[in-house]
Amino acid sequence: MKTLVLGGYGNFGARICRALAADEGIELLVGGRDLERATAFAQSLGGGVRGVRVDAQSPDLAQGLEYLGIDLVIHTAGPFQNQDYRAPQAVAAAGAHYIDLADGRRFVCDFPAAMDATFRDAGRTAVTGASTVPALSSAVVDHLAAGWQGIRSIDICIAPAQGAPRGEATLAGVLAYCGAPIRVWRDGRWTEQPGWANPVKVQFARMRPRRGALCDIPDLELFPARYAGVQSVMFRAALEVGMAQQAFAFMAFMRRVSLLRAPQKLAPLLHSTGGVFDALGTALGGMVVRVEGIDAQGAVARGAWHIAADDNHGPEIPCMAAILLARRLARGDALPVGAHACAGLLTLPEFEPEFARWGMVTDVIDENRNGTGHGASAL
C-alpha cells in the first residue's frame, strides 16, 4: 500500500514514518513542502523510503496524489484549528484513503457531515482525529465502562513531560483558545468556560499531582453525543512546570480583558524560549481518564485509567492510532467506508503493544476502592 505522510519530517509525522518504514506491506513516501528535508529524512529511514515535495493546501494536490499512485494519505501537517477540508477533498478525488491527527474541535466534529458523501462516492475511508483524542480517549472510556448501565461523567487530563519535543504548530493550536470561551457539557447542559484559565489539582497514579486547565478538544462535543446520558465531560492539560501553567493562565486572563487578542501569534516566541523551563522538569509525562457511572449491578462505579510515559516518549502516543489504522488497511482489513471521527474504531488492547514498545506503564484503578487513585494494578 503506497502511503504518503504529509508533514512527514515534522514532530509527529517523523514518528509515524519511523514506525511504518519497516512494514512490508507499506511503500512509504515522506511528504513536505521542503523537498530537501523530505529526501534527507527519507534516506535516513532506508528501505526504499523516498521524499516528495507536496503542499497539503496546494490546488493541484489531487493530481499530484493521483500521479504518485497514492493509496493512503496520513495528514499530520497541523495545526488543524483553522484548516478547511481541501486536503481530504483532494485525497478523495485521487481515490485514496485518508487519516489525520487533527485535534481541532470544529475540524474533527464537522468532518463526518462535510466529507462523508465525498468518501462514500469514492468508496474510500476517511478518519479524522486518529490521535490521543478522540481515538485513544474513546477506547479508554469504552474499556472502563464496559458492561455498565450508563456513564455519568468523563474527566480526562493529559500531562506532557517538560522535556518532550514540542512542535510550534501544536503550540499555536493550543494557544488559539487560550482565554477564549469554550462550550463544555456540565450537569447535563452546555456552559461556557475560558480555556487555560482556573487550573485545578489532578492526581496521577505514577506522577506527582499537577494543576490542569481546560482545553478545547473534540471529545468535549463528541462524547455527550456518543455516551447517552452522560452529565459532564471535561478535558484538561497539566503542564509539568507550575510557572508555565501560570503563564498560560495569565495569557488567558489577558485575552479575557482584551489586552491579548491573538495568543497564537506568540507561538514562535514561546516555542523558541520554552526550553528555559526544561531544567525544572523531567522526561516523565502521562494521562488519566476518569469515568463515573452505574455498573451492571446498579451500583455507583468510579474507574480510572492512567498511563506514564518516561524518557520523553509521550509524543509517540498521539501517533499510535494513525499507525494502527494504517497497518490495518495495509493488511487488507476493512474500515468503514465514508468519513468518520476516530471514536470507537480502535480498542484499548490494540494500543497495548505500542505502549509496551516504548516502555509505557498503564494502570486501571477502581476509585471506589482506592479513592485517591493510588494502589494501582498494572495491566
C-alpha positions as CSV (number, residue, x, y, z in Angstrom):
1,M,0.0,0.0,0.0
2,K,1.6,3.2,-1.1
3,T,1.3,5.6,1.8
4,L,2.2,9.3,1.9
5,V,2.7,11.1,5.2
6,L,2.0,14.8,4.8
7,G,4.3,16.7,7.2
8,G,6.4,13.5,7.2
9,Y,9.5,15.1,8.7
10,G,7.7,17.1,11.4
11,N,7.3,16.3,15.1
12,F,4.5,13.7,14.7
13,G,4.9,12.8,11.0
14,A,8.5,11.7,11.5
15,R,7.4,9.3,14.3
16,I,4.8,7.8,12.1
17,C,7.3,7.4,9.3
18,R,9.8,5.7,11.5
19,A,7.1,3.2,12.7
20,L,5.8,2.4,9.2
21,A,9.1,2.4,7.3
22,A,9.8,-1.3,8.2
23,D,6.3,-2.6,7.4
24,E,6.5,-4.9,4.5
25,G,3.0,-4.1,3.2
26,I,3.6,-0.3,3.1
27,E,5.6,1.6,0.5
28,L,6.3,4.8,2.3
29,L,6.7,8.4,1.0
30,V,7.7,11.3,3.2
31,G,5.9,14.4,2.0
32,G,6.5,18.1,2.8
33,R,7.0,21.5,1.2
34,D,10.8,21.2,1.6
35,L,12.0,18.5,-0.8
36,E,15.5,18.6,0.6
37,R,14.3,17.9,4.1
38,A,11.9,15.3,3.0
39,T,14.5,13.5,0.9
40,A,17.2,13.6,3.7
41,F,14.8,12.2,6.3
42,A,13.5,9.5,3.9
43,Q,17.1,8.4,3.2
44,S,17.8,8.2,6.9
45,L,14.9,5.6,7.2
46,G,16.4,3.4,4.4
47,G,14.4,0.6,2.9
48,G,13.4,2.4,-0.3
49,V,11.5,5.2,1.5
50,R,11.6,8.4,-0.6
51,G,10.8,12.0,-0.1
52,V,8.5,14.1,-2.2
53,R,7.6,17.7,-2.4
54,V,3.9,18.2,-1.6
55,D,1.8,21.0,-0.1
56,A,-1.3,19.9,1.7
57,Q,-3.1,23.1,0.7
58,S,-2.0,23.1,-3.0
59,P,-4.8,23.4,-5.6
60,D,-3.3,20.6,-7.6
61,L,-2.9,18.2,-4.7
62,A,-5.3,15.7,-6.1
63,Q,-3.5,15.5,-9.4
64,G,-0.2,15.0,-7.6
65,L,-1.5,12.2,-5.4
66,E,-3.0,10.5,-8.5
67,Y,0.2,10.8,-10.4
68,L,2.1,9.2,-7.5
69,G,-0.4,6.4,-7.2
70,I,-1.1,7.0,-3.5
71,D,-3.4,4.6,-1.7
72,L,-3.4,6.3,1.7
73,V,-2.6,9.8,2.9
74,I,-1.8,10.4,6.6
75,H,-2.1,14.1,7.2
76,T,0.0,15.4,10.1
77,A,0.6,19.0,8.9
78,G,-1.2,21.0,11.6
79,P,-2.4,23.0,13.3
80,F,-5.9,21.9,12.2
81,Q,-7.8,24.6,14.2
82,N,-8.1,26.9,11.2
83,Q,-7.8,24.4,8.3
84,D,-10.5,23.7,5.8
85,Y,-11.2,20.4,4.1
86,R,-9.3,21.0,0.9
87,A,-6.7,18.3,1.7
88,P,-9.2,15.5,2.4
89,Q,-11.3,16.5,-0.6
90,A,-8.2,16.2,-2.8
91,V,-7.4,12.8,-1.3
92,A,-10.9,11.6,-2.1
93,A,-10.6,12.9,-5.6
94,A,-7.4,10.9,-6.0
95,G,-9.2,7.8,-4.9
96,A,-7.1,7.3,-1.7
97,H,-7.9,6.6,1.9
98,Y,-7.3,9.4,4.4
99,I,-6.2,9.6,8.1
100,D,-5.3,12.7,10.1
101,L,-4.1,13.6,13.6
102,A,-6.4,16.5,13.9
103,D,-7.4,17.7,17.4
104,G,-9.2,20.9,16.3
105,R,-12.7,20.7,17.7
106,R,-14.5,22.1,14.7
107,F,-12.3,20.3,12.2
108,V,-13.0,16.9,13.8
109,C,-16.6,17.4,14.8
110,D,-17.8,18.8,11.5
111,F,-15.7,16.4,9.4
112,P,-18.2,13.5,9.1
113,A,-21.1,15.6,7.9
114,A,-18.8,17.6,5.5
115,M,-16.9,14.7,4.0
116,D,-18.9,11.5,4.3
117,A,-20.7,11.7,1.0
118,T,-17.5,12.5,-0.8
119,F,-15.6,9.5,0.5
120,R,-18.6,7.2,0.1
121,D,-18.8,8.2,-3.6
122,A,-15.1,7.4,-3.8
123,G,-15.5,4.1,-2.0
124,R,-12.8,5.1,0.4
125,T,-12.4,5.6,4.2
126,A,-11.6,8.9,5.9
127,V,-10.7,9.1,9.6
128,T,-10.2,12.3,11.4
129,G,-8.8,12.6,15.0
130,A,-6.7,9.5,14.8
131,S,-4.7,10.7,17.8
132,T,-4.7,10.7,21.6
133,V,-8.1,12.4,21.3
134,P,-10.6,11.1,20.5
135,A,-9.1,7.8,19.3
136,L,-7.3,6.7,22.5
137,S,-9.6,8.5,24.9
138,S,-12.7,6.9,23.5
139,A,-11.1,3.5,23.6
140,V,-10.3,4.0,27.3
141,V,-13.8,5.2,28.2
142,D,-15.3,2.2,26.3
143,H,-12.9,-0.1,28.2
144,L,-13.6,1.3,31.7
145,A,-17.4,1.4,31.2
146,A,-17.8,-2.0,29.5
147,G,-20.9,-3.6,30.8
148,W,-22.1,-0.6,32.7
149,Q,-25.7,0.6,32.6
150,G,-24.6,4.2,32.0
151,I,-22.0,6.8,32.3
152,R,-22.4,10.0,34.4
153,S,-19.1,11.8,34.0
154,I,-15.9,11.6,32.0
155,D,-12.8,13.6,33.1
156,I,-9.6,13.5,31.1
157,C,-6.2,15.1,31.7
158,I,-3.1,15.0,29.6
159,A,0.2,15.8,31.4
160,P,3.1,16.2,29.0
161,A,6.7,15.9,30.1
162,Q,8.5,19.3,30.2
163,G,11.4,17.8,28.3
164,A,9.4,16.2,25.5
165,P,9.9,17.7,22.0
166,R,7.3,20.4,21.2
167,G,6.2,21.5,17.8
168,E,5.5,25.1,17.0
169,A,2.3,24.2,15.2
170,T,1.0,22.3,18.2
171,L,1.7,25.2,20.4
172,A,-0.1,27.6,18.1
173,G,-3.1,25.3,18.1
174,V,-3.4,25.3,21.9
175,L,-2.8,29.0,22.2
176,A,-5.6,29.7,19.8
177,Y,-8.2,29.0,22.5
178,C,-6.2,30.4,25.5
179,G,-8.7,32.6,27.3
180,A,-11.4,32.0,24.7
181,P,-14.9,30.8,25.8
182,I,-15.2,27.0,25.4
183,R,-18.5,25.1,25.3
184,V,-18.5,22.4,28.0
185,W,-21.2,19.8,28.8
186,R,-21.6,20.2,32.6
187,D,-24.5,18.9,34.8
188,G,-26.5,17.9,31.7
189,R,-26.3,21.3,29.9
190,W,-24.0,23.4,27.8
191,T,-22.0,26.1,29.6
192,E,-19.0,28.2,28.7
193,Q,-15.7,28.3,30.5
194,P,-12.4,30.1,29.5
195,G,-9.6,28.0,28.0
196,W,-6.4,27.5,30.1
197,A,-7.9,29.5,33.0
198,N,-8.6,28.4,36.6
199,P,-6.3,25.3,36.8
200,V,-7.2,22.6,39.4
201,K,-5.3,19.9,41.0
202,V,-5.2,16.5,39.2
203,Q,-4.0,13.2,40.7
204,F,-1.9,10.7,38.8
205,A,-1.0,7.1,39.6
206,R,2.7,7.3,38.9
207,M,3.4,11.0,38.8
208,R,3.2,13.9,41.2
209,P,-0.1,15.8,41.2
210,R,-0.3,18.7,38.7
211,R,-2.6,21.6,38.1
212,G,-4.6,21.1,34.9
213,A,-6.7,23.7,32.9
214,L,-9.5,23.4,30.4
215,C,-8.5,22.8,26.7
216,D,-10.8,22.8,23.7
217,I,-10.8,19.4,22.0
218,P,-13.3,17.3,20.0
219,D,-14.2,15.0,23.0
220,L,-16.0,17.9,24.7
221,E,-18.6,17.7,21.9
222,L,-18.3,14.2,20.6
223,F,-18.7,12.4,24.0
224,P,-22.0,13.9,25.1
225,A,-23.4,12.6,21.8
226,R,-21.6,9.3,21.9
227,Y,-22.4,8.3,25.5
228,A,-26.1,8.8,26.1
229,G,-27.0,10.1,29.5
230,V,-23.6,11.4,30.4
231,Q,-23.9,14.5,32.5
232,S,-20.4,16.0,32.4
233,V,-17.4,15.8,30.1
234,M,-14.1,17.6,31.0
235,F,-10.7,17.7,29.4
236,R,-7.6,19.4,30.9
237,A,-4.0,19.7,30.2
238,A,-1.5,19.9,33.0
239,L,1.9,21.3,32.3
240,E,4.8,20.0,34.5
241,V,6.3,23.3,35.4
242,G,4.0,25.4,37.5
243,M,5.3,28.7,36.2
244,A,4.5,27.6,32.6
245,Q,0.9,26.7,33.7
246,Q,0.6,30.1,35.4
247,A,1.9,31.8,32.2
248,F,-0.9,30.2,30.2
249,A,-3.4,31.2,32.9
250,F,-2.1,34.8,32.7
251,M,-2.4,34.9,28.9
252,A,-5.9,33.6,29.3
253,F,-6.7,36.5,31.7
254,M,-5.1,39.0,29.3
255,R,-7.3,37.7,26.4
256,R,-10.4,37.9,28.5
257,V,-9.8,41.6,29.3
258,S,-9.0,42.3,25.6
259,L,-5.3,43.0,26.2
260,L,-4.1,40.0,24.2
261,R,-6.3,39.3,21.2
262,A,-4.4,36.5,19.4
263,P,-2.2,34.5,21.8
264,Q,-1.4,32.1,19.0
265,K,0.8,34.8,17.5
266,L,3.2,34.3,20.4
267,A,3.8,30.6,19.4
268,P,7.2,31.3,17.6
269,L,8.5,33.2,20.6
270,L,7.2,30.8,23.2
271,H,8.5,27.8,21.2
272,S,12.0,29.3,21.0
273,T,12.1,30.3,24.7
274,G,10.2,27.3,26.2
275,G,13.4,25.4,26.8
276,V,14.3,27.7,29.7
277,F,11.9,25.7,31.8
278,D,13.3,22.3,30.8
279,A,15.8,22.2,33.7
280,L,12.8,22.5,36.1
281,G,11.0,19.5,34.6
282,T,11.6,15.8,33.8
283,A,11.2,13.3,31.0
284,L,8.0,11.8,32.6
285,G,4.6,12.5,31.2
286,G,1.2,10.8,31.2
287,M,-2.5,10.9,31.0
288,V,-5.5,9.9,33.1
289,V,-9.1,9.2,32.2
290,R,-11.7,9.0,35.0
291,V,-15.2,7.7,34.4
292,E,-18.1,7.6,36.8
293,G,-21.3,5.8,36.2
294,I,-23.7,2.9,37.1
295,D,-22.3,-0.6,36.8
296,A,-24.1,-3.7,35.7
297,Q,-25.5,-4.3,39.3
298,G,-26.9,-0.8,39.6
299,A,-24.2,0.5,41.9
300,V,-22.1,3.7,41.6
301,A,-18.8,2.9,39.8
302,R,-15.7,5.0,39.5
303,G,-12.8,3.8,37.4
304,A,-9.6,5.4,36.2
305,W,-7.0,4.6,33.6
306,H,-3.5,6.0,33.8
307,I,-0.5,5.9,31.5
308,A,3.0,7.0,32.4
309,A,5.5,7.6,29.6
310,D,9.1,8.2,30.6
311,D,12.2,9.1,28.6
312,N,10.3,11.8,26.7
313,H,8.4,9.2,24.8
314,G,5.0,10.9,25.4
315,P,4.7,12.3,21.9
316,E,4.6,8.8,20.5
317,I,1.1,8.4,21.9
318,P,-0.7,10.8,19.5
319,C,0.8,8.9,16.6
320,M,-0.3,5.4,17.6
321,A,-3.9,5.4,16.3
322,A,-2.8,6.5,12.8
323,I,-0.1,3.8,12.8
324,L,-2.6,1.1,13.9
325,L,-5.1,2.1,11.3
326,A,-2.5,2.3,8.5
327,R,-1.4,-1.2,9.3
328,R,-4.9,-2.4,9.3
329,L,-5.5,-1.0,5.9
330,A,-2.2,-2.4,4.6
331,R,-3.3,-5.9,5.8
332,G,-6.5,-5.5,3.8
333,D,-8.7,-5.3,6.9
334,A,-11.8,-3.4,6.2
335,L,-12.5,0.0,7.7
336,P,-16.0,1.6,7.3
337,V,-16.4,3.5,4.1
338,G,-17.1,7.2,4.4
339,A,-15.9,9.8,6.8
340,H,-15.6,9.3,10.5
341,A,-14.3,10.8,13.7
342,C,-11.9,8.3,15.2
343,A,-14.1,7.3,18.2
344,G,-14.7,3.6,18.7
345,L,-12.6,2.5,15.7
346,L,-9.9,1.1,17.9
347,T,-10.0,-0.8,21.2
348,L,-7.7,-0.3,24.2
349,P,-6.0,-3.7,23.8
350,E,-4.9,-2.7,20.3
351,F,-2.9,0.1,21.7
352,E,-1.1,-2.0,24.3
353,P,1.7,-3.4,22.1
354,E,2.6,0.1,21.2
355,F,2.6,1.2,24.9
356,A,4.9,-1.8,25.6
357,R,7.2,-0.9,22.7
358,W,8.0,2.4,24.3
359,G,8.2,1.2,27.9
360,M,5.0,2.9,28.9
361,V,3.1,1.7,32.0
362,T,-0.7,1.6,32.3
363,D,-2.9,1.2,35.3
364,V,-6.6,0.6,35.8
365,I,-7.9,1.7,39.2
366,D,-11.1,1.1,41.0
367,E,-11.5,4.5,42.6
368,N,-14.4,3.3,44.7
369,R,-11.8,1.2,46.5
370,N,-8.8,3.4,46.2
371,G,-10.4,6.8,46.4
372,T,-7.4,9.0,45.7
373,G,-6.1,6.9,42.7
374,H,-3.3,5.0,44.5
375,G,-2.9,1.3,44.8
376,A,-2.9,0.8,41.1
377,S,-2.9,-2.6,39.4
378,A,-0.8,-2.6,36.2
379,L,-2.2,-4.1,33.0
